[in-house]
Amino acid sequence: MVIMKPPKRLQSLIEEGLIDTVVRQLMSGKEALVFVVRCGEDTRCAKVYKEATQRSFRQAVDYTENRKVKNTRQARAMAKGTRFGREAQEAAWQSAEVDALYRLAGAGVRVPKPYNFHDGVLLMELVTDEHGDAAPRLNDVAFTAEQARMHHATLLTEVVRMLSAGVVHGDLSEFNILLGADGPVIIDLPQAVDAAGNNHAQRMLLRDVANLRAFFGRFAPELLQTEFGHEIWDLYQRGLLHPEVPLSGLFKRKLTAVDLGSVMREIDDSRADEAARRLRMETARP
């Protein structure tokens, strides 16, 4: 096995004995670099966060609404947008993923098992395929109609399990779900929001489920006619949601006055999602 020279950001983890060697870089995304590392006899991955230079202010506000900062000095600095405040905001963004990962792993959600968070680096399980290689993203895999229906159902169960634990992913798509040896595994959680404490949680949940519908609907077109997102949120609001709840995909929407502001926000989100999708595809190209 060829061992690469440790990147500077990982050197402190080696010095602390948290990892032994760095094997290779696994991926480079707009928010982080991910490396395959060795920890004793185990192979894991280390997510090294970049500075958040490509996230829009509006999106950051939506995602971070109602997130608590215990340190009042940090809170004031974040509000003022000082350099210290921006650094504190970035640290809070990273911590949000760590907190969500531990919370969801504890709730039985299919996410990588977290091991440690040190000096801006998240050490976690390396998700592998049936051959023991790093698992591909859903976007890189083609499915039969039967496989698409099966994985779609599995991921809906995970969305329900997440929401039952009070969490909405907020950016769920085929680009941040890996196809592991025993099925899909959800990754990338820095934008995860508290379902009860964020006013945008419903919109984000509906968008997450719509992204799953659109992707798997390419292989199983009948999925495009389903309304699982509205059904799931309705059950959640009525206190009836739990991981074993049967879902039908049917939902009769109530006719209400149109909220123009909400409609415009959805349009803006769709445009932002498409721009992000294109960026991820460009980044993923060799």
PyRosetta script that sets phi, psi and omega in degrees:
from pyrosetta import init, pose_from_sequence

init()
pose = pose_from_sequence("MVIMKPPKRLQSLIEEGLIDTVVRQLMSGKEALVFVVRCGEDTRCAKVYKEATQRSFRQAVDYTENRKVKNTRQARAMAKGTRFGREAQEAAWQSAEVDALYRLAGAGVRVPKPYNFHDGVLLMELVTDEHGDAAPRLNDVAFTAEQARMHHATLLTEVVRMLSAGVVHGDLSEFNILLGADGPVIIDLPQAVDAAGNNHAQRMLLRDVANLRAFFGRFAPELLQTEFGHEIWDLYQRGLLHPEVPLSGLFKRKLTAVDLGSVMREIDDSRADEAARRLRMETARP")
pose.set_psi(1, 128.5)
pose.set_omega(1, 178.3)
pose.set_phi(2, -82.4)
pose.set_psi(2, 130.4)
pose.set_omega(2, -179.2)
pose.set_phi(3, -107.0)
pose.set_psi(3, 128.4)
pose.set_omega(3, -179.3)
pose.set_phi(4, -87.2)
pose.set_psi(4, 160.7)
pose.set_omega(4, 176.6)
pose.set_phi(5, -66.2)
pose.set_psi(5, 131.5)
pose.set_omega(5, -176.1)
pose.set_phi(6, -64.5)
pose.set_psi(6, 129.5)
pose.set_omega(6, 172.8)
pose.set_phi(7, -61.4)
pose.set_psi(7, 153.2)
pose.set_omega(7, -176.1)
pose.set_phi(8, -55.7)
pose.set_psi(8, -40.1)
pose.set_omega(8, -177.1)
pose.set_phi(9, -66.7)
pose.set_psi(9, -19.7)
pose.set_omega(9, -179.3)
pose.set_phi(10, -97.8)
pose.set_psi(10, -8.2)
pose.set_omega(10, -176.5)
pose.set_phi(11, -61.5)
pose.set_psi(11, -38.9)
pose.set_omega(11, -178.7)
pose.set_phi(12, -65.2)
pose.set_psi(12, -31.4)
pose.set_omega(12, 178.2)
pose.set_phi(13, -70.3)
pose.set_psi(13, -33.8)
pose.set_omega(13, 175.9)
pose.set_phi(14, -67.8)
pose.set_psi(14, -43.6)
pose.set_omega(14, 179.5)
pose.set_phi(15, -63.4)
pose.set_psi(15, -32.5)
pose.set_omega(15, 179.1)
pose.set_phi(16, -82.8)
pose.set_psi(16, -5.9)
pose.set_omega(16, 179.5)
pose.set_phi(17, 79.8)
pose.set_psi(17, 15.1)
pose.set_omega(17, -179.6)
pose.set_phi(18, -80.2)
pose.set_psi(18, -30.7)
pose.set_omega(18, 173.0)
pose.set_phi(19, -134.9)
pose.set_psi(19, 157.3)
pose.set_omega(19, -179.3)
pose.set_phi(20, -99.8)
pose.set_psi(20, -49.3)
pose.set_omega(20, -177.6)
pose.set_phi(21, -144.1)
pose.set_psi(21, 159.0)
pose.set_omega(21, 174.4)
pose.set_phi(22, -105.6)
pose.set_psi(22, 121.4)
pose.set_omega(22, -176.0)
pose.set_phi(23, -83.2)
pose.set_psi(23, -53.4)
pose.set_omega(23, -177.9)
pose.set_phi(24, -167.6)
pose.set_psi(24, 165.9)
pose.set_omega(24, 172.7)
pose.set_phi(25, -83.2)
pose.set_psi(25, 132.1)
pose.set_omega(25, -177.6)
pose.set_phi(26, -92.3)
pose.set_psi(26, -43.3)
pose.set_omega(26, -179.9)
pose.set_phi(27, -160.4)
pose.set_psi(27, 161.8)
pose.set_omega(27, 174.7)
pose.set_phi(28, -130.1)
pose.set_psi(28, 116.7)
pose.set_omega(28, 179.5)
pose.set_phi(29, -114.8)
pose.set_psi(29, -179.8)
pose.set_omega(29, -177.7)
pose.set_phi(30, -72.5)
pose.set_psi(30, -17.3)
pose.set_omega(30, -177.8)
pose.set_phi(31, -111.6)
pose.set_psi(31, -19.8)
pose.set_omega(31, -174.5)
pose.set_phi(32, -161.5)
pose.set_psi(32, 160.6)
pose.set_omega(32, 167.9)
pose.set_phi(33, -105.2)
pose.set_psi(33, 140.6)
pose.set_omega(33, -179.9)
pose.set_phi(34, -120.9)
pose.set_psi(34, 130.2)
pose.set_omega(34, -177.9)
pose.set_phi(35, -120.3)
pose.set_psi(35, 146.5)
pose.set_omega(35, 170.5)
pose.set_phi(36, -86.1)
pose.set_psi(36, 128.3)
pose.set_omega(36, -177.2)
pose.set_phi(37, -131.1)
pose.set_psi(37, 160.6)
pose.set_omega(37, 176.3)
pose.set_phi(38, -109.1)
pose.set_psi(38, 133.8)
pose.set_omega(38, 176.5)
pose.set_phi(39, -127.9)
pose.set_psi(39, 95.4)
pose.set_omega(39, -174.2)
pose.set_phi(40, 63.9)
pose.set_psi(40, -123.4)
pose.set_omega(40, 179.3)
pose.set_phi(41, -89.2)
pose.set_psi(41, -3.9)
pose.set_omega(41, -175.1)
pose.set_phi(42, -99.7)
pose.set_psi(42, 147.1)
pose.set_omega(42, 172.9)
pose.set_phi(43, -106.0)
pose.set_psi(43, 124.9)
pose.set_omega(43, -177.8)
pose.set_phi(44, -132.1)
pose.set_psi(44, -176.9)
pose.set_omega(44, 175.5)
pose.set_phi(45, -125.2)
pose.set_psi(45, 150.5)
pose.set_omega(45, -179.8)
pose.set_phi(46, -121.3)
pose.set_psi(46, 121.4)
pose.set_omega(46, 180.0)
pose.set_phi(47, -98.2)
pose.set_psi(47, 114.2)
pose.set_omega(47, -178.2)
pose.set_phi(48, -102.7)
pose.set_psi(48, 113.2)
pose.set_omega(48, -174.4)
pose.set_phi(49, -74.2)
pose.set_psi(49, 140.6)
pose.set_omega(49, 170.6)
pose.set_phi(50, -92.5)
pose.set_psi(50, 171.4)
pose.set_omega(50, 173.4)
pose.set_phi(51, -72.5)
pose.set_psi(51, 145.0)
pose.set_omega(51, -175.4)
pose.set_phi(52, -82.1)
pose.set_psi(52, 75.3)
pose.set_omega(52, -177.3)
pose.set_phi(53, -94.0)
pose.set_psi(53, -12.3)
pose.set_omega(53, -174.8)
pose.set_phi(54, -111.9)
pose.set_psi(54, 10.3)
pose.set_omega(54, 176.6)
pose.set_phi(55, -97.5)
pose.set_psi(55, 132.3)
pose.set_omega(55, -179.2)
pose.set_phi(56, -73.0)
pose.set_psi(56, 153.7)
pose.set_omega(56, -179.2)
pose.set_phi(57, -62.3)
pose.set_psi(57, -40.7)
pose.set_omega(57, -178.4)
pose.set_phi(58, -62.3)
pose.set_psi(58, -43.5)
pose.set_omega(58, 179.4)
pose.set_phi(59, -64.1)
pose.set_psi(59, -41.6)
pose.set_omega(59, -179.1)
pose.set_phi(60, -62.1)
pose.set_psi(60, -41.1)
pose.set_omega(60, 179.0)
pose.set_phi(61, -63.5)
pose.set_psi(61, -43.9)
pose.set_omega(61, 179.0)
pose.set_phi(62, -58.7)
pose.set_psi(62, -45.7)
pose.set_omega(62, -175.7)
pose.set_phi(63, -73.4)
pose.set_psi(63, -34.6)
pose.set_omega(63, -173.9)
pose.set_phi(64, -93.2)
pose.set_psi(64, 2.2)
pose.set_omega(64, 179.0)
pose.set_phi(65, -55.4)
pose.set_psi(65, 129.6)
pose.set_omega(65, 176.2)
pose.set_phi(66, 73.3)
pose.set_psi(66, 7.3)
pose.set_omega(66, 173.0)
pose.set_phi(67, -74.3)
pose.set_psi(67, 133.2)
pose.set_omega(67, -174.7)
pose.set_phi(68, -90.5)
pose.set_psi(68, 138.8)
pose.set_omega(68, 172.5)
pose.set_phi(69, -118.4)
pose.set_psi(69, 116.2)
pose.set_omega(69, -174.4)
pose.set_phi(70, -68.0)
pose.set_psi(70, -34.9)
pose.set_omega(70, -177.3)
pose.set_phi(71, -82.6)
pose.set_psi(71, 115.1)
pose.set_omega(71, -176.1)
pose.set_phi(72, -66.5)
pose.set_psi(72, -33.3)
pose.set_omega(72, 177.3)
pose.set_phi(73, -62.7)
pose.set_psi(73, -42.8)
pose.set_omega(73, 177.7)
pose.set_phi(74, -63.5)
pose.set_psi(74, -42.7)
pose.set_omega(74, -178.9)
pose.set_phi(75, -60.5)
pose.set_psi(75, -42.7)
pose.set_omega(75, 179.3)
pose.set_phi(76, -66.0)
pose.set_psi(76, -42.3)
pose.set_omega(76, -179.7)
pose.set_phi(77, -65.4)
pose.set_psi(77, -38.7)
pose.set_omega(77, 178.2)
pose.set_phi(78, -64.1)
pose.set_psi(78, -40.5)
pose.set_omega(78, 179.7)
pose.set_phi(79, -65.4)
pose.set_psi(79, -35.6)
pose.set_omega(79, -178.9)
pose.set_phi(80, -81.9)
pose.set_psi(80, -17.9)
pose.set_omega(80, 179.6)
pose.set_phi(81, 76.0)
pose.set_psi(81, 26.2)
pose.set_omega(81, 177.5)
pose.set_phi(82, -71.2)
pose.set_psi(82, 170.1)
pose.set_omega(82, 178.8)
pose.set_phi(83, -59.8)
pose.set_psi(83, -44.9)
pose.set_omega(83, 176.9)
pose.set_phi(84, -61.4)
pose.set_psi(84, -38.3)
pose.set_omega(84, 179.5)
pose.set_phi(85, -65.6)
pose.set_psi(85, -39.9)
pose.set_omega(85, 178.4)
pose.set_phi(86, -66.2)
pose.set_psi(86, -38.9)
pose.set_omega(86, 177.5)
pose.set_phi(87, -65.1)
pose.set_psi(87, -40.0)
pose.set_omega(87, 178.7)
pose.set_phi(88, -66.9)
pose.set_psi(88, -38.1)
pose.set_omega(88, 179.4)
pose.set_phi(89, -65.7)
pose.set_psi(89, -39.7)
pose.set_omega(89, 178.4)
pose.set_phi(90, -66.9)
pose.set_psi(90, -39.7)
pose.set_omega(90, 177.6)
pose.set_phi(91, -63.0)
pose.set_psi(91, -39.4)
pose.set_omega(91, 178.9)
pose.set_phi(92, -66.2)
pose.set_psi(92, -37.3)
pose.set_omega(92, 179.1)
pose.set_phi(93, -63.4)
pose.set_psi(93, -44.0)
pose.set_omega(93, 178.7)
pose.set_phi(94, -65.8)
pose.set_psi(94, -43.7)
pose.set_omega(94, -179.2)
pose.set_phi(95, -62.2)
pose.set_psi(95, -31.2)
pose.set_omega(95, 179.5)
pose.set_phi(96, -61.3)
pose.set_psi(96, -39.6)
pose.set_omega(96, 178.3)
pose.set_phi(97, -67.4)
pose.set_psi(97, -43.1)
pose.set_omega(97, 179.7)
pose.set_phi(98, -60.8)
pose.set_psi(98, -47.8)
pose.set_omega(98, -179.6)
pose.set_phi(99, -61.0)
pose.set_psi(99, -44.6)
pose.set_omega(99, -179.2)
pose.set_phi(100, -65.1)
pose.set_psi(100, -38.9)
pose.set_omega(100, -178.9)
pose.set_phi(101, -63.2)
pose.set_psi(101, -46.1)
pose.set_omega(101, 178.7)
pose.set_phi(102, -65.7)
pose.set_psi(102, -41.0)
pose.set_omega(102, -179.1)
pose.set_phi(103, -63.2)
pose.set_psi(103, -44.8)
pose.set_omega(103, -177.1)
pose.set_phi(104, -75.0)
pose.set_psi(104, -37.3)
pose.set_omega(104, 176.3)
pose.set_phi(105, -61.1)
pose.set_psi(105, -39.0)
pose.set_omega(105, 177.8)
pose.set_phi(106, -66.7)
pose.set_psi(106, -26.0)
pose.set_omega(106, 179.8)
pose.set_phi(107, -89.4)
pose.set_psi(107, 1.1)
pose.set_omega(107, 177.6)
pose.set_phi(108, 85.7)
pose.set_psi(108, 13.9)
pose.set_omega(108, 178.2)
pose.set_phi(109, -75.4)
pose.set_psi(109, 146.9)
pose.set_omega(109, -178.4)
pose.set_phi(110, -77.8)
pose.set_psi(110, 85.5)
pose.set_omega(110, 176.0)
pose.set_phi(111, -130.0)
pose.set_psi(111, 161.0)
pose.set_omega(111, 176.2)
pose.set_phi(112, -61.4)
pose.set_psi(112, 140.5)
pose.set_omega(112, 178.6)
pose.set_phi(113, -70.7)
pose.set_psi(113, 124.0)
pose.set_omega(113, 178.7)
pose.set_phi(114, -82.3)
pose.set_psi(114, 144.5)
pose.set_omega(114, 179.2)
pose.set_phi(115, -116.2)
pose.set_psi(115, -38.6)
pose.set_omega(115, -177.2)
pose.set_phi(116, -166.6)
pose.set_psi(116, 157.0)
pose.set_omega(116, 173.8)
pose.set_phi(117, -134.5)
pose.set_psi(117, 115.8)
pose.set_omega(117, -173.6)
pose.set_phi(118, -144.4)
pose.set_psi(118, 126.1)
pose.set_omega(118, 173.3)
pose.set_phi(119, 54.1)
pose.set_psi(119, 44.3)
pose.set_omega(119, 177.7)
pose.set_phi(120, 75.4)
pose.set_psi(120, 18.1)
pose.set_omega(120, 179.4)
pose.set_phi(121, -126.1)
pose.set_psi(121, 127.7)
pose.set_omega(121, 178.2)
pose.set_phi(122, -99.6)
pose.set_psi(122, 118.4)
pose.set_omega(122, 179.2)
pose.set_phi(123, -98.6)
pose.set_psi(123, 123.1)
pose.set_omega(123, -175.6)
pose.set_phi(124, -150.1)
pose.set_psi(124, 177.0)
pose.set_omega(124, -179.3)
pose.set_phi(125, -60.6)
pose.set_psi(125, 140.7)
pose.set_omega(125, 171.1)
pose.set_phi(126, -89.9)
pose.set_psi(126, 114.5)
pose.set_omega(126, 179.6)
pose.set_phi(127, -78.2)
pose.set_psi(127, 126.9)
pose.set_omega(127, -176.4)
pose.set_phi(128, -121.6)
pose.set_psi(128, 160.5)
pose.set_omega(128, 176.9)
pose.set_phi(129, -89.1)
pose.set_psi(129, -171.3)
pose.set_omega(129, -176.1)
pose.set_phi(130, -67.1)
pose.set_psi(130, -15.0)
pose.set_omega(130, 179.1)
pose.set_phi(131, -96.7)
pose.set_psi(131, -1.1)
pose.set_omega(131, -179.1)
pose.set_phi(132, 87.3)
pose.set_psi(132, 3.8)
pose.set_omega(132, 177.1)
pose.set_phi(133, -87.4)
pose.set_psi(133, 163.0)
pose.set_omega(133, 177.9)
pose.set_phi(134, -56.2)
pose.set_psi(134, 130.7)
pose.set_omega(134, -175.7)
pose.set_phi(135, -67.5)
pose.set_psi(135, 141.4)
pose.set_omega(135, 178.7)
pose.set_phi(136, -79.4)
pose.set_psi(136, 160.7)
pose.set_omega(136, 171.5)
pose.set_phi(137, -76.4)
pose.set_psi(137, 155.0)
pose.set_omega(137, 178.7)
pose.set_phi(138, -55.8)
pose.set_psi(138, -36.3)
pose.set_omega(138, -176.8)
pose.set_phi(139, -60.6)
pose.set_psi(139, -20.9)
pose.set_omega(139, -177.7)
pose.set_phi(140, -96.8)
pose.set_psi(140, 8.9)
pose.set_omega(140, -175.7)
pose.set_phi(141, -125.2)
pose.set_psi(141, 141.2)
pose.set_omega(141, 173.2)
pose.set_phi(142, -101.8)
pose.set_psi(142, 145.1)
pose.set_omega(142, -175.6)
pose.set_phi(143, -126.7)
pose.set_psi(143, 153.9)
pose.set_omega(143, 167.5)
pose.set_phi(144, -77.0)
pose.set_psi(144, 166.9)
pose.set_omega(144, 178.5)
pose.set_phi(145, -60.5)
pose.set_psi(145, -39.6)
pose.set_omega(145, -179.7)
pose.set_phi(146, -65.9)
pose.set_psi(146, -43.0)
pose.set_omega(146, 178.0)
pose.set_phi(147, -63.8)
pose.set_psi(147, -41.0)
pose.set_omega(147, -179.5)
pose.set_phi(148, -61.8)
pose.set_psi(148, -44.7)
pose.set_omega(148, 179.2)
pose.set_phi(149, -63.7)
pose.set_psi(149, -39.5)
pose.set_omega(149, -179.0)
pose.set_phi(150, -66.4)
pose.set_psi(150, -48.7)
pose.set_omega(150, -178.7)
pose.set_phi(151, -68.7)
pose.set_psi(151, -34.8)
pose.set_omega(151, 176.9)
pose.set_phi(152, -61.8)
pose.set_psi(152, -45.2)
pose.set_omega(152, 179.0)
pose.set_phi(153, -63.4)
pose.set_psi(153, -41.3)
pose.set_omega(153, 178.4)
pose.set_phi(154, -60.4)
pose.set_psi(154, -44.8)
pose.set_omega(154, -177.0)
pose.set_phi(155, -71.8)
pose.set_psi(155, -32.1)
pose.set_omega(155, 174.0)
pose.set_phi(156, -62.3)
pose.set_psi(156, -40.3)
pose.set_omega(156, 176.8)
pose.set_phi(157, -61.0)
pose.set_psi(157, -38.7)
pose.set_omega(157, 178.8)
pose.set_phi(158, -69.4)
pose.set_psi(158, -37.8)
pose.set_omega(158, 176.0)
pose.set_phi(159, -61.4)
pose.set_psi(159, -43.3)
pose.set_omega(159, 177.8)
pose.set_phi(160, -63.9)
pose.set_psi(160, -42.6)
pose.set_omega(160, 179.8)
pose.set_phi(161, -63.3)
pose.set_psi(161, -39.5)
pose.set_omega(161, 177.7)
pose.set_phi(162, -64.1)
pose.set_psi(162, -47.2)
pose.set_omega(162, -178.2)
pose.set_phi(163, -66.7)
pose.set_psi(163, -35.0)
pose.set_omega(163, 176.2)
pose.set_phi(164, -63.5)
pose.set_psi(164, -27.3)
pose.set_omega(164, 176.4)
pose.set_phi(165, -88.9)
pose.set_psi(165, 3.7)
pose.set_omega(165, 176.6)
pose.set_phi(166, 85.6)
pose.set_psi(166, 19.2)
pose.set_omega(166, -175.5)
pose.set_phi(167, -124.8)
pose.set_psi(167, 138.4)
pose.set_omega(167, 170.2)
pose.set_phi(168, -115.8)
pose.set_psi(168, 130.9)
pose.set_omega(168, -177.4)
pose.set_phi(169, -58.7)
pose.set_psi(169, -51.5)
pose.set_omega(169, 175.3)
pose.set_phi(170, 93.2)
pose.set_psi(170, -15.6)
pose.set_omega(170, -179.9)
pose.set_phi(171, -152.4)
pose.set_psi(171, 37.2)
pose.set_omega(171, -174.5)
pose.set_phi(172, -76.2)
pose.set_psi(172, 129.6)
pose.set_omega(172, 177.8)
pose.set_phi(173, -162.1)
pose.set_psi(173, 179.6)
pose.set_omega(173, 179.6)
pose.set_phi(174, -65.6)
pose.set_psi(174, -12.0)
pose.set_omega(174, -178.8)
pose.set_phi(175, -85.9)
pose.set_psi(175, -16.7)
pose.set_omega(175, 179.2)
pose.set_phi(176, -127.0)
pose.set_psi(176, 37.8)
pose.set_omega(176, 170.5)
pose.set_phi(177, -131.0)
pose.set_psi(177, 126.1)
pose.set_omega(177, 178.5)
pose.set_phi(178, -97.6)
pose.set_psi(178, 148.0)
pose.set_omega(178, 176.4)
pose.set_phi(179, -98.9)
pose.set_psi(179, 91.9)
pose.set_omega(179, 179.9)
pose.set_phi(180, -77.7)
pose.set_psi(180, 176.7)
pose.set_omega(180, -177.5)
pose.set_phi(181, -59.7)
pose.set_psi(181, -32.4)
pose.set_omega(181, -178.6)
pose.set_phi(182, -112.7)
pose.set_psi(182, 25.2)
pose.set_omega(182, 174.5)
pose.set_phi(183, 121.0)
pose.set_psi(183, -177.6)
pose.set_omega(183, -175.9)
pose.set_phi(184, -66.0)
pose.set_psi(184, 144.0)
pose.set_omega(184, 177.1)
pose.set_phi(185, -130.0)
pose.set_psi(185, 128.6)
pose.set_omega(185, -176.2)
pose.set_phi(186, -86.8)
pose.set_psi(186, 133.1)
pose.set_omega(186, -179.6)
pose.set_phi(187, -128.5)
pose.set_psi(187, 179.8)
pose.set_omega(187, 175.1)
pose.set_phi(188, 58.8)
pose.set_psi(188, 89.4)
pose.set_omega(188, -173.7)
pose.set_phi(189, -123.1)
pose.set_psi(189, 19.0)
pose.set_omega(189, -178.9)
pose.set_phi(190, -65.7)
pose.set_psi(190, -22.0)
pose.set_omega(190, -179.0)
pose.set_phi(191, -96.5)
pose.set_psi(191, 6.4)
pose.set_omega(191, 179.5)
pose.set_phi(192, -57.1)
pose.set_psi(192, 139.9)
pose.set_omega(192, -177.0)
pose.set_phi(193, -121.7)
pose.set_psi(193, 156.4)
pose.set_omega(193, 175.5)
pose.set_phi(194, -77.8)
pose.set_psi(194, 121.2)
pose.set_omega(194, -173.6)
pose.set_phi(195, -62.6)
pose.set_psi(195, -36.3)
pose.set_omega(195, -176.3)
pose.set_phi(196, -85.1)
pose.set_psi(196, -23.2)
pose.set_omega(196, -171.9)
pose.set_phi(197, -106.7)
pose.set_psi(197, -1.1)
pose.set_omega(197, -177.5)
pose.set_phi(198, -118.0)
pose.set_psi(198, 124.2)
pose.set_omega(198, -177.6)
pose.set_phi(199, -66.7)
pose.set_psi(199, -15.1)
pose.set_omega(199, -179.1)
pose.set_phi(200, -97.4)
pose.set_psi(200, 2.4)
pose.set_omega(200, -173.0)
pose.set_phi(201, -59.5)
pose.set_psi(201, -43.5)
pose.set_omega(201, -179.2)
pose.set_phi(202, -61.6)
pose.set_psi(202, -47.6)
pose.set_omega(202, -179.3)
pose.set_phi(203, -60.8)
pose.set_psi(203, -39.8)
pose.set_omega(203, -179.8)
pose.set_phi(204, -69.0)
pose.set_psi(204, -40.1)
pose.set_omega(204, 177.8)
pose.set_phi(205, -61.8)
pose.set_psi(205, -45.9)
pose.set_omega(205, 179.6)
pose.set_phi(206, -62.0)
pose.set_psi(206, -38.5)
pose.set_omega(206, 178.9)
pose.set_phi(207, -68.5)
pose.set_psi(207, -41.6)
pose.set_omega(207, 177.5)
pose.set_phi(208, -56.8)
pose.set_psi(208, -49.1)
pose.set_omega(208, -178.0)
pose.set_phi(209, -67.9)
pose.set_psi(209, -36.7)
pose.set_omega(209, 177.7)
pose.set_phi(210, -64.4)
pose.set_psi(210, -36.7)
pose.set_omega(210, 177.0)
pose.set_phi(211, -62.9)
pose.set_psi(211, -42.1)
pose.set_omega(211, 177.1)
pose.set_phi(212, -63.3)
pose.set_psi(212, -43.5)
pose.set_omega(212, 179.6)
pose.set_phi(213, -60.7)
pose.set_psi(213, -45.4)
pose.set_omega(213, -178.0)
pose.set_phi(214, -64.6)
pose.set_psi(214, -42.0)
pose.set_omega(214, -177.9)
pose.set_phi(215, -68.3)
pose.set_psi(215, -54.4)
pose.set_omega(215, -177.1)
pose.set_phi(216, -71.5)
pose.set_psi(216, -20.8)
pose.set_omega(216, 176.1)
pose.set_phi(217, -66.7)
pose.set_psi(217, -17.4)
pose.set_omega(217, 175.1)
pose.set_phi(218, -65.5)
pose.set_psi(218, -31.0)
pose.set_omega(218, -175.9)
pose.set_phi(219, -101.6)
pose.set_psi(219, -27.9)
pose.set_omega(219, 178.9)
pose.set_phi(220, -132.6)
pose.set_psi(220, 83.9)
pose.set_omega(220, -171.4)
pose.set_phi(221, -55.4)
pose.set_psi(221, -24.3)
pose.set_omega(221, -179.6)
pose.set_phi(222, -64.1)
pose.set_psi(222, -22.3)
pose.set_omega(222, 178.9)
pose.set_phi(223, -66.8)
pose.set_psi(223, -22.9)
pose.set_omega(223, -178.4)
pose.set_phi(224, -66.3)
pose.set_psi(224, -16.1)
pose.set_omega(224, -178.9)
pose.set_phi(225, -93.8)
pose.set_psi(225, 2.1)
pose.set_omega(225, -175.1)
pose.set_phi(226, -87.3)
pose.set_psi(226, 159.9)
pose.set_omega(226, -179.4)
pose.set_phi(227, -130.3)
pose.set_psi(227, 48.6)
pose.set_omega(227, -176.8)
pose.set_phi(228, -64.6)
pose.set_psi(228, -35.0)
pose.set_omega(228, -177.4)
pose.set_phi(229, -60.5)
pose.set_psi(229, -50.7)
pose.set_omega(229, 179.2)
pose.set_phi(230, -64.6)
pose.set_psi(230, -37.4)
pose.set_omega(230, 179.1)
pose.set_phi(231, -64.1)
pose.set_psi(231, -45.4)
pose.set_omega(231, -179.3)
pose.set_phi(232, -62.8)
pose.set_psi(232, -46.2)
pose.set_omega(232, -178.3)
pose.set_phi(233, -66.5)
pose.set_psi(233, -37.0)
pose.set_omega(233, 178.2)
pose.set_phi(234, -62.7)
pose.set_psi(234, -43.5)
pose.set_omega(234, 177.4)
pose.set_phi(235, -63.0)
pose.set_psi(235, -40.0)
pose.set_omega(235, 178.8)
pose.set_phi(236, -62.2)
pose.set_psi(236, -46.9)
pose.set_omega(236, -178.8)
pose.set_phi(237, -63.1)
pose.set_psi(237, -32.4)
pose.set_omega(237, -178.6)
pose.set_phi(238, -88.7)
pose.set_psi(238, 3.8)
pose.set_omega(238, 178.1)
pose.set_phi(239, 71.8)
pose.set_psi(239, 23.6)
pose.set_omega(239, -176.4)
pose.set_phi(240, -109.6)
pose.set_psi(240, 3.3)
pose.set_omega(240, -175.3)
pose.set_phi(241, -85.2)
pose.set_psi(241, 133.2)
pose.set_omega(241, 172.5)
pose.set_phi(242, -155.4)
pose.set_psi(242, 159.6)
pose.set_omega(242, -172.9)
pose.set_phi(243, -57.4)
pose.set_psi(243, -22.9)
pose.set_omega(243, -177.9)
pose.set_phi(244, -99.0)
pose.set_psi(244, 5.1)
pose.set_omega(244, -176.7)
pose.set_phi(245, -65.7)
pose.set_psi(245, 133.4)
pose.set_omega(245, 178.1)
pose.set_phi(246, -74.7)
pose.set_psi(246, 136.8)
pose.set_omega(246, 179.1)
pose.set_phi(247, -114.1)
pose.set_psi(247, 143.4)
pose.set_omega(247, -178.3)
pose.set_phi(248, -107.1)
pose.set_psi(248, -23.1)
pose.set_omega(248, -174.7)
pose.set_phi(249, 81.4)
pose.set_psi(249, 3.2)
pose.set_omega(249, -179.9)
pose.set_phi(250, -107.1)
pose.set_psi(250, 139.4)
pose.set_omega(250, 177.6)
pose.set_phi(251, -159.2)
pose.set_psi(251, 129.3)
pose.set_omega(251, 178.8)
pose.set_phi(252, -99.4)
pose.set_psi(252, 111.2)
pose.set_omega(252, -178.1)
pose.set_phi(253, -75.1)
pose.set_psi(253, 142.9)
pose.set_omega(253, 175.7)
pose.set_phi(254, -82.9)
pose.set_psi(254, 137.0)
pose.set_omega(254, 179.6)
pose.set_phi(255, -81.0)
pose.set_psi(255, 119.2)
pose.set_omega(255, 179.3)
pose.set_phi(256, -132.1)
pose.set_psi(256, 171.8)
pose.set_omega(256, 177.6)
pose.set_phi(257, -62.5)
pose.set_psi(257, 142.2)
pose.set_omega(257, -178.2)
pose.set_phi(258, -73.1)
pose.set_psi(258, 129.5)
pose.set_omega(258, 174.7)
pose.set_phi(259, -92.6)
pose.set_psi(259, 98.7)
pose.set_omega(259, -174.9)
pose.set_phi(260, -60.3)
pose.set_psi(260, -39.2)
pose.set_omega(260, 178.7)
pose.set_phi(261, -59.9)
pose.set_psi(261, -41.7)
pose.set_omega(261, 179.4)
pose.set_phi(262, -66.0)
pose.set_psi(262, -39.6)
pose.set_omega(262, 179.3)
pose.set_phi(263, -62.4)
pose.set_psi(263, -45.1)
pose.set_omega(263, 179.7)
pose.set_phi(264, -64.3)
pose.set_psi(264, -36.1)
pose.set_omega(264, 177.6)
pose.set_phi(265, -64.5)
pose.set_psi(265, -40.1)
pose.set_omega(265, 178.1)
pose.set_phi(266, -63.5)
pose.set_psi(266, -40.0)
pose.set_omega(266, 178.5)
pose.set_phi(267, -63.5)
pose.set_psi(267, -45.4)
pose.set_omega(267, 178.7)
pose.set_phi(268, -61.1)
pose.set_psi(268, -41.2)
pose.set_omega(268, 179.7)
pose.set_phi(269, -63.7)
pose.set_psi(269, -40.5)
pose.set_omega(269, -179.5)
pose.set_phi(270, -62.7)
pose.set_psi(270, -42.5)
pose.set_omega(270, 178.0)
pose.set_phi(271, -64.3)
pose.set_psi(271, -43.7)
pose.set_omega(271, 179.3)
pose.set_phi(272, -64.0)
pose.set_psi(272, -39.7)
pose.set_omega(272, 178.9)
pose.set_phi(273, -62.7)
pose.set_psi(273, -41.7)
pose.set_omega(273, -179.3)
pose.set_phi(274, -66.3)
pose.set_psi(274, -40.4)
pose.set_omega(274, 178.0)
pose.set_phi(275, -64.4)
pose.set_psi(275, -41.5)
pose.set_omega(275, 178.7)
pose.set_phi(276, -66.4)
pose.set_psi(276, -37.8)
pose.set_omega(276, 179.4)
pose.set_phi(277, -62.4)
pose.set_psi(277, -44.5)
pose.set_omega(277, 179.8)
pose.set_phi(278, -65.0)
pose.set_psi(278, -38.8)
pose.set_omega(278, 178.2)
pose.set_phi(279, -63.0)
pose.set_psi(279, -42.6)
pose.set_omega(279, -179.3)
pose.set_phi(280, -65.3)
pose.set_psi(280, -38.0)
pose.set_omega(280, 179.6)
pose.set_phi(281, -67.0)
pose.set_psi(281, -39.1)
pose.set_omega(281, 177.0)
pose.set_phi(282, -65.3)
pose.set_psi(282, -41.1)
pose.set_omega(282, -179.4)
pose.set_phi(283, -65.7)
pose.set_psi(283, -35.0)
pose.set_omega(283, -176.3)
pose.set_phi(284, -76.1)
pose.set_psi(284, -15.7)
pose.set_omega(284, -179.6)
pose.set_phi(285, -71.1)
pose.set_psi(285, 139.2)
pose.set_omega(285, 179.9)
pose.set_phi(286, -68.5)
pose.dump_pdb("model.pdb")
